[in-house]
């Protein structure tokens, strides 16, 4: 995933290193909070979900979604 200036207008793109977990979590949080879900990789969101600073209700919903997805229970 490449940083998108649309969501980090207040930072220099050259200084963003998404290989660093803390930076990646910050970036994922920002994209989720601004509603840009299209370019997010579901596995990345699931992996870092506990560390993302997003709305608690949304986090709870996403945890339930991923739990259901892992078990294959779609009902």
N, C-alpha and C positions, 0 to 999 in steps of 0.2 A: 504494500500500500504506500502510495506517495502522498505526502502532505499536500493539502489543497488550500490555496490562498484564501478561498472563500470562507474558510472556517478558522483561519489563523491570521487574519488581517493585521493583528497587532504584534506579530512576531516575524522575524526574518526567516524565510524558508530554509536558508542555508544553515541555520543553527538548529534545526529540528532533526533529531536523530531518533527515528521510530524503532531502532534496534534496542534502545534503552527501555526497559519495562515501565519505568515511571513516566517517561515521555509518551510512550504508546498508550498507557492508561489515561493520561491527561487528554490525548488526542481523541481516543475513543469516547471519553466522557463528553468532550466538546461536540463531537459529531452527533452523538445521541441527543444531547440537550438541544441542539439546533435542528434536530429532525432529519438528518441526512443518513438514512438507513440503507440506501441503494448500494453504496460502495463498501459497506461494512461486511466483513467476513464473519459469519455466524460463529465459527469455531473460536475466533479471537475474542469476540464478545463473551462467549460462554467461559472461556479460560480466565478472563480478567474480571468477570462480573462482580465478584466479591470486593474488588478494589476500586470500582468505578464510583464516582461521586454523582450519582443520578438520583432522581426521585425514588424514595423508598418503596412506594407502591409499584412503580415501573420495575424496579429491581426484583421485587417479590414475584411479579407477573412473569418476568423473564426467567427467573429460576424455575418456576412451575412449568413454563413452556419447555425449557431444556430438559427438565426431569421427565416430562411426558414424552418428549422426542426420543430420549435415550431408551425408555422402556417400550416405545412403539405403541403406547396407549393414546390414541387420538380421540377418545370419546369424551 
